[in-house]
Amino acid sequence: MRYRTIPRTDIHASSICLGTASIGSTLNEADSFKMLDTFVDLGGNFLDTSLNYADWQCEIKSVSEKTIGKWMKLRQNRNRIVVGTKGGCPKPAEGRFFRLSREELEHDLQKSLSNLQVSTIDLYWLHRDDPSRPVSEMIDFLHEQVIAGKIRSFGCSNWSVERIEEAIAYSEAAGKYGFCANQMMWSLAEPNPDGISDKTLAVMDQATKKYHETYDLAAVPFSSQAGGFFGRALSRTELEKAKPSLGKYFNDVNFGRLERVREVAGEIGAAPSAVALAVLFAQPYAVYPIIGSRTTEQLADSCAAGQLRLEEKTARYIETGE
Ligand SMILES: NC(=O)c1ccc[n+]([C@@H]2O[C@H](COP(=O)([O-])OP(=O)(O)OC[C@H]3O[C@@H](n4cnc5c(N)ncnc54)[C@H](OP(=O)(O)O)[C@@H]3O)[C@@H](O)[C@H]2O)c1
């Protein structure tokens, strides 16, 4: 597994980040610990969780953070793990789509510190934006938390590139800490324009890529495997039938990419899911794809991307066919 220091931080993180929305919920505690142990055995250290994982399906609130906290305590490995968690999470069931006031962020941060049983969070994410709130308010708050030692760094998730630019420009002008990373939906498969029902999710686009390149901003994409679109040994017809939930990725461009992923995977002797992830690494800025693994076998398969690097022309061929 390759490691890379997140620019503008001293955080040395594995190039694959393990998503933990299923930890403690879909996966029971024993299976969650096994998943986390396997990730560490495979060389990983970077975890992505959130205060609200997986409140939509579990009676125990923040079960992902709590399970990770328990695991780190039992394994005595807190100092070897890079924990990223999110605050300011919307609560749509309560009609609260924006929760980014100082009071709400303070509340969320304290809860996450307690759930994770840590004194510092390595990477604190704002889960969403509130475009009506000045960026200065949120940056000032997060800057103070770095100074206070409650977080080491911070980033944004599902923000527009315009607002990211504004926030970074503000932090630089004010001489304060700023966003060190951006979390967006991005994989080798492009979702269909009407395929994403949650309109609050930000999808990687050309303008965002350009900004990452110009500012050397780390990208930490979620749904980076397109829900396993590239990992199944099925024909197009079989996949369409077997996994209608992947319908948002069903289009000619993506099936062309799938064909070329398989071709390159065969040539270099790698798993197709690892090749699809490796295409994301072929950027001039740091990329840490967040993977969602249901089994430890999938985890091993995907983590193989951690040491796989493709030549630029191979990545371009997979993407464009040229
Ligand atoms: N910031 C945000 O707003 C946000 C939003 C969503 C997610 N996230 C984060 O991202 C994480 C992952 O999200 P995701 O579940 O959408 O990611 P994903 O990796 O794109 O999809 C996960 C699914 O892909 C399939 N899969 C995984 N590895 C595979 C392999 N090697 N071969 C074949 N299939 C494979 C599995 O599907 P099957 O179960 O069908 O086998 C698995 O459930 C979450 O846990 C969370 O941490 C963040």
The ligand as a MOL file (V3000), in Angstrom:
LIG
                    3D

  0  0  0     0  0            999 V3000
M  V30 BEGIN CTAB
M  V30 COUNTS 48 52 0 0 0
M  V30 BEGIN ATOM
M  V30 1 N -19.4010 12.1810 1.8370 0
M  V30 2 C -20.4760 11.5860 1.4100 0
M  V30 3 O -21.5050 12.2390 1.1550 0
M  V30 4 C -20.4870 10.0970 1.1960 0
M  V30 5 C -21.5490 9.5190 0.4840 0
M  V30 6 C -21.5230 8.1370 0.2770 0
M  V30 7 C -20.4840 7.3740 0.7860 0
M  V30 8 N -19.4750 7.9820 1.5000 0 CHG=1
M  V30 9 C -18.3470 7.1510 2.0470 0
M  V30 10 O -17.8800 6.2800 1.0360 0
M  V30 11 C -17.9120 4.9150 1.5050 0
M  V30 12 C -18.0950 3.9710 0.3510 0
M  V30 13 O -19.2260 4.3330 -0.4200 0
M  V30 14 P -19.8700 3.3150 -1.4560 0
M  V30 15 O -20.3960 2.1350 -0.6980 0
M  V30 16 O -20.7880 4.0920 -2.3200 0 CHG=-1
M  V30 17 O -18.5630 2.8560 -2.3020 0
M  V30 18 P -18.2370 1.8660 -3.4780 0
M  V30 19 O -16.9110 1.2870 -3.1360 0
M  V30 20 O -18.3780 2.5750 -4.7750 0
M  V30 21 O -19.3740 0.7310 -3.4560 0
M  V30 22 C -19.3740 -0.3060 -2.5110 0
M  V30 23 C -19.9760 -1.5670 -3.1300 0
M  V30 24 O -19.1830 -1.9700 -4.2440 0
M  V30 25 C -19.1260 -3.3730 -4.3190 0
M  V30 26 N -17.7070 -3.7440 -4.2270 0
M  V30 27 C -16.7780 -3.2340 -3.3800 0
M  V30 28 N -15.5640 -3.7750 -3.6230 0
M  V30 29 C -15.7380 -4.6500 -4.6480 0
M  V30 30 C -14.8630 -5.5100 -5.3430 0
M  V30 31 N -13.5710 -5.5560 -5.0330 0
M  V30 32 N -15.3820 -6.2640 -6.3420 0
M  V30 33 C -16.6890 -6.2050 -6.6620 0
M  V30 34 N -17.5840 -5.3990 -6.0410 0
M  V30 35 C -17.0990 -4.6380 -5.0360 0
M  V30 36 C -19.9430 -3.9160 -3.1740 0
M  V30 37 O -21.2620 -4.1420 -3.6780 0
M  V30 38 P -22.1140 -5.4590 -3.2400 0
M  V30 39 O -22.5240 -5.1780 -1.8310 0
M  V30 40 O -23.2690 -5.4450 -4.2040 0
M  V30 41 O -21.1990 -6.6320 -3.3860 0
M  V30 42 C -19.9530 -2.7610 -2.1860 0
M  V30 43 O -21.0780 -2.7830 -1.3330 0
M  V30 44 C -18.9840 4.9090 2.5850 0
M  V30 45 O -18.8010 3.8500 3.5060 0
M  V30 46 C -18.7200 6.2640 3.2280 0
M  V30 47 O -17.6110 6.1690 4.0970 0
M  V30 48 C -19.4470 9.3280 1.6780 0
M  V30 END ATOM
M  V30 BEGIN BOND
M  V30 1 1 1 2
M  V30 2 2 2 3
M  V30 3 1 2 4
M  V30 4 1 4 5
M  V30 5 2 4 48
M  V30 6 2 5 6
M  V30 7 1 6 7
M  V30 8 2 7 8
M  V30 9 1 8 9
M  V30 10 1 8 48
M  V30 11 1 9 10
M  V30 12 1 9 46
M  V30 13 1 10 11
M  V30 14 1 11 12
M  V30 15 1 11 44
M  V30 16 1 12 13
M  V30 17 1 13 14
M  V30 18 2 14 15
M  V30 19 1 14 16
M  V30 20 1 14 17
M  V30 21 1 17 18
M  V30 22 2 18 19
M  V30 23 1 18 20
M  V30 24 1 18 21
M  V30 25 1 21 22
M  V30 26 1 22 23
M  V30 27 1 23 24
M  V30 28 1 23 42
M  V30 29 1 24 25
M  V30 30 1 25 26
M  V30 31 1 25 36
M  V30 32 1 26 27
M  V30 33 1 26 35
M  V30 34 2 27 28
M  V30 35 1 28 29
M  V30 36 1 29 30
M  V30 37 2 29 35
M  V30 38 1 30 31
M  V30 39 2 30 32
M  V30 40 1 32 33
M  V30 41 2 33 34
M  V30 42 1 34 35
M  V30 43 1 36 37
M  V30 44 1 36 42
M  V30 45 1 37 38
M  V30 46 2 38 39
M  V30 47 1 38 40
M  V30 48 1 38 41
M  V30 49 1 42 43
M  V30 50 1 44 45
M  V30 51 1 44 46
M  V30 52 1 46 47
M  V30 END BOND
M  V30 END CTAB
M  END
